[in-house]
Amino acid sequence: MNLFGDNKQSHQAVGDFLCFIAKQKGNFDNREQIKAQREIDNVVDGHYEHTIKGGGSMKR
């Protein structure tokens, strides 16, 4: 979402769009749609501040 905007409103718009597309492409029931929207809201509100990096395998 950070690639498509720099404020909360633009992040929310991107999240809503992604949720809409997922609903159109998949078979989201009402419960799954609510769950997806909550995740979007959590990301927009900054509850996930860490950056996910690739190559997350554990080395021994």
Backbone bond lengths (Angstrom), bond angles and torsions (degrees), N, CA, C in turn:
res aa  C-N    CA-C-N  psi(-1)  N-CA   C-N-CA  omega(-1)  CA-C   N-CA-C  phi
1 M - - - 1.444 - - 1.525 110.90 -
2 N 1.323 116.25 -28.20 1.458 119.31 -179.53 1.515 112.56 -64.32
3 L 1.323 117.29 -25.44 1.463 120.30 -179.88 1.524 112.85 -72.10
4 F 1.331 117.46 -19.36 1.456 120.73 -173.73 1.517 114.00 -112.20
5 G 1.296 117.32 11.98 1.454 119.09 177.89 1.509 111.18 175.13
6 D 1.308 115.24 163.62 1.451 119.08 -177.49 1.528 113.05 -125.01
7 N 1.324 116.72 14.07 1.457 118.75 176.32 1.531 110.28 -139.09
8 K 1.302 115.57 170.34 1.466 121.53 -174.28 1.536 112.35 -61.89
9 Q 1.328 116.22 -38.65 1.464 119.67 -178.47 1.525 111.50 -65.92
10 S 1.323 117.58 -42.29 1.461 119.35 179.77 1.522 110.95 -69.36
11 H 1.327 118.07 -36.37 1.462 121.04 176.49 1.523 110.64 -63.94
12 Q 1.332 116.70 -41.11 1.462 120.93 178.21 1.521 110.33 -63.98
13 A 1.326 117.31 -41.18 1.471 121.04 179.50 1.529 110.70 -62.86
14 V 1.328 117.27 -42.45 1.465 121.06 178.26 1.528 109.75 -63.54
15 G 1.327 117.30 -45.19 1.458 121.31 179.19 1.514 112.27 -61.51
16 D 1.320 116.34 -43.02 1.465 120.49 178.38 1.526 110.88 -63.47
17 F 1.330 116.22 -40.07 1.459 120.39 178.09 1.527 111.08 -63.08
18 L 1.340 116.53 -45.04 1.462 120.30 179.22 1.526 111.27 -62.56
19 C 1.314 116.88 -39.67 1.464 121.13 178.00 1.537 110.04 -64.78
20 F 1.312 116.94 -41.38 1.465 122.03 178.63 1.527 110.82 -62.08
21 I 1.333 116.68 -46.38 1.467 121.14 -179.85 1.528 110.08 -63.39
22 A 1.323 117.07 -43.34 1.464 120.54 178.95 1.524 110.84 -60.65
23 K 1.313 116.51 -39.82 1.471 120.66 178.75 1.524 110.62 -65.08
24 Q 1.331 116.70 -39.96 1.457 120.84 179.72 1.529 112.04 -69.26
25 K 1.336 117.10 -39.27 1.466 121.95 -175.77 1.524 112.89 -81.42
26 G 1.321 115.73 -35.99 1.455 119.80 -175.23 1.504 112.06 -106.43
27 N 1.281 114.56 -171.91 1.456 120.24 178.24 1.522 109.52 -110.78
28 F 1.327 116.22 63.62 1.457 120.91 178.42 1.518 109.38 -69.22
29 D 1.318 115.85 127.22 1.458 117.01 168.78 1.530 107.16 -87.58
30 N 1.305 116.86 177.28 1.465 121.45 -175.40 1.528 111.27 -60.62
31 R 1.317 117.57 -39.40 1.467 122.08 -179.04 1.528 110.79 -65.13
32 E 1.328 117.31 -43.84 1.460 121.51 179.46 1.525 111.38 -66.09
33 Q 1.319 116.37 -35.72 1.455 120.77 178.71 1.530 110.46 -66.12
34 I 1.315 116.93 -42.32 1.472 121.08 178.13 1.522 110.32 -64.47
35 K 1.321 117.12 -42.54 1.461 121.70 179.14 1.530 110.97 -61.92
36 A 1.323 117.27 -44.03 1.463 121.56 178.81 1.525 110.88 -63.48
37 Q 1.325 117.12 -41.36 1.462 120.47 -179.83 1.525 110.96 -65.88
38 R 1.327 117.67 -36.68 1.468 120.51 176.77 1.523 111.48 -64.51
39 E 1.342 116.60 -39.78 1.469 120.33 177.28 1.520 110.48 -62.83
40 I 1.315 116.83 -43.06 1.461 120.96 177.62 1.518 109.92 -60.31
41 D 1.317 117.09 -46.35 1.464 120.86 179.50 1.521 111.27 -60.76
42 N 1.335 117.58 -39.86 1.464 120.96 178.10 1.525 111.49 -63.09
43 V 1.321 117.24 -42.31 1.466 120.79 179.03 1.522 109.99 -65.41
44 V 1.327 117.13 -46.19 1.465 121.08 -179.52 1.528 110.73 -61.89
45 D 1.318 117.53 -38.18 1.466 121.35 -178.95 1.522 113.22 -77.51
46 G 1.341 116.93 -3.31 1.449 120.07 174.95 1.511 115.33 86.85
47 H 1.308 117.35 18.84 1.465 120.02 179.12 1.519 112.18 -73.37
48 Y 1.317 116.94 -11.97 1.462 122.14 177.10 1.526 107.70 -121.04
49 E 1.296 116.51 79.54 1.463 120.94 -175.96 1.521 113.07 -85.07
50 H 1.314 118.64 -18.22 1.460 120.16 -178.51 1.526 110.73 -78.39
51 T 1.301 115.76 155.00 1.452 121.73 178.60 1.519 108.62 -96.44
52 I 1.309 115.55 132.17 1.460 120.44 177.56 1.515 107.24 -85.91
53 K 1.317 116.13 124.35 1.454 121.37 -178.72 1.517 109.75 -107.63
54 G 1.314 116.84 148.65 1.461 122.60 -179.63 1.516 111.41 -71.06
55 G 1.311 115.50 167.35 1.461 120.47 178.07 1.506 112.85 70.33
56 G 1.302 117.11 45.86 1.454 121.28 -175.52 1.522 114.96 -80.57
57 S 1.315 118.24 20.19 1.451 118.74 -179.28 1.534 110.33 -73.09
58 M 1.307 115.82 149.39 1.458 120.77 -179.78 1.527 108.94 -87.44
59 K 1.321 116.09 134.59 1.461 120.61 177.40 1.512 109.02 -104.68
60 R 1.308 115.57 143.28 1.475 120.02 -179.52 1.487 110.84 -104.30
